[in-house]
Amino acid sequence: MVDQQIELEKTLTTLKKGGIILYPTDTVWGIGCDATNADAIDKIFALKKRIESKSMICLVSDFKMLQQYVEEVPEVAYDILKYATKATTIVYDRPLRVAENIIADDNTLGIRVVRDPFCGKLIRKLKRPIVSTSANISGTSTPKNFEEIASAILEGVDYVVNLPLQNKGAKPSSIIKIGGDSTVKIIRK
């Protein structure tokens, strides 16, 4: 049996050194790094062969952390997250204190408050958001399980978290964009 505390420490050490990780999220397997480390984010763009204009999302541990990384969280966001029945990423205007290369050209950033206990602990210990992007090369399908992850991804990360993805048949999160005037647009159900 895997010791979650040991996995947490190994993962944290990798993130603090600017490394990138492959880890189970509350949705699918993800590639991640410290969302404040531009060099680590560049490594993810290179690994995924992803154009930088296509931004990635980040994960925070709770509403308090969310408020530290967005200039103003619209009130409607709390209602959406409170009643969401599945993992939901919200695209916010005017993110703060994250690396510039994770912010979209229109000065927005998708952020998800995690429900996964391991991710929540990891983010709280790091004291910063972590990047989350699906564990695939751009243009290929999102892996539905660990076995579907390409060897290029497995070999390209600095650390693979040795924990099973608890959510069988996991799917990417819903994505909702909230405009400055509190308009809500569903990007992905």
N, C-alpha and C positions, 0 to 999 in steps of 0.2 A: 504494500500500500504506500502511496506517495504521501510524504509529509508536506502539507500545504505551507507550513511556516518556512521550511527550507526553500521551497519553490518561490515563496514571496521574497525571501532575502536574496536569492540568486537573481531573480528578475529585477529587483530594486537596484542591485549592484550594477547590472548591465545598463539600466536606464540612466543611472547617475554618471556612468562613464561615457555617455553619449551613444550607446549601442541601440540597435533595433531588435525587437522581440517578435516572436510569433506566439500568440496567446489566445485562449478561449475567452470570448466576450459573452455578453448576455444575448447575443444573436449568433453570429458565425465566427469562425476562426479569423483573427485579425492580425495585421502587422502593425506594430506600434512603436512609439518612442516618446520621449519627453516633448510635449507640445511647445515648449519654450526654447528648444534647441534646433536652430535652423540647419545646422550641419547634419544632424540625425534625420531631420525631415527630408533633406536632399538625398540622403542614402535610400530612403523609402521610395522617393520618386524614381531614382535610378533603378532600384530593384524591380519595381513594378513596370518600368518602362512607360511611365505615365507622364503626360505633359503637365508642366507646372500650372498651367491655367485651369486645370481641373483639380479643384481643391479637395482636401480630405476633411474628415470630421475629427473632433476630439471628444474625449470622455471626461466627465467630472464626477466626483463622488456624491455630491448632494447640492441642494439649492443654494446653500451658503457659498460653496465654491463657484457655482454658476454665476452668482452675482459679482464675484471678484474678477471674472473674465469677460463680462459683457457690460458695456457702458450703461445700458438700461434694459432690464428684462421686462417686456410688456406683461401686464397683468394676465392677459389671455393665455400666456405660456404656462402659467401655474395651473390654470384650469385644464388645459389640454393634457399636461403631464399627470395631473391628479386623476383624470378619468381615462387615460389611455389604457387599453387592454393588452397592448404589446409594446415592445421597445420602440421609443419614438425619439427621433432626432429633430431638433428644431434649429432652423437657420436664423441666426440673430444678426441684426445690424450692429456695427461698431464694436467688434471684439477688442479686448484689452489684454496686454501682458502675455501674448503668445507670439511665437516667431512670425515674422512678416510673410514667410513663404507658405504658411498654412492658411492665410487669409485670402479669400476670393477677390477677384478684381473689383467687385462692387462693394468691398469692405464689409463682407459678411463672413460668418463662420457657422458651420453646423456643429452643434454640441448636444450630446446625450448625457443625461443623468443616469448612471448605470444602476442596474438592479442586481447584477452578479456580485456575490459576496467577495470573491477573490479580487475582481477588478476594483471594487470599492475600497478594500483594504490597501491594495497596491497604490491607488491614487492618493488615499489619505496619508500613507507613509511617505510617498514622493513629495506630497504637498504641492503638486502641480498637475494640470490635466495631461492625459496621454493621448497621442494620436491613435485613431482607429480607422483602418482601411482594410477591406477584404483581402484575404490571403491568396491573391491571384495576380497574374501578369495582366496589365490593362488589355481589354478586348477579349479576354477569355472568361469563361463562366466562373461565378463565385463557387468555391468548393462547398459542398453540403456537409462534408465531414473531413476529418484529418487525413484519411487515406487519399482523398482527391487533391490534396495540396501538391503542387508541382515541386519536383526536386530542386529547381532553380530557386524557389522561395525558401525551401527548407535549408538549403546550403547558403543562401544569401543573408540570412538573419544572424545576429550575434548570439541569440539564445532562444531555444524553443521551450516554452513552459510545459512541464510534464504533468498536465492536469487534463482530465477528460472534459469535453464540452458536455455539460449536463443536459442541455436542451436539445433533444434528438429532433432531427428534421428542422433545425434552426433556419430562419430566414433573415435577410437583412432588415434593419429597422424601417419603420415608416419615416418619411422625411416631410416636414412641414416648414414652410417659410412664413415668418411673421414680419410684415412690413412695418416701417416706422409709424404708420397710421393704424397699426393693429389689424391690418387686413391679413387674412389667413389663406395660404395657397398650399394645396397638397401636391407635393412633388413626386412622392412614391408612397403607395398605400402599403 
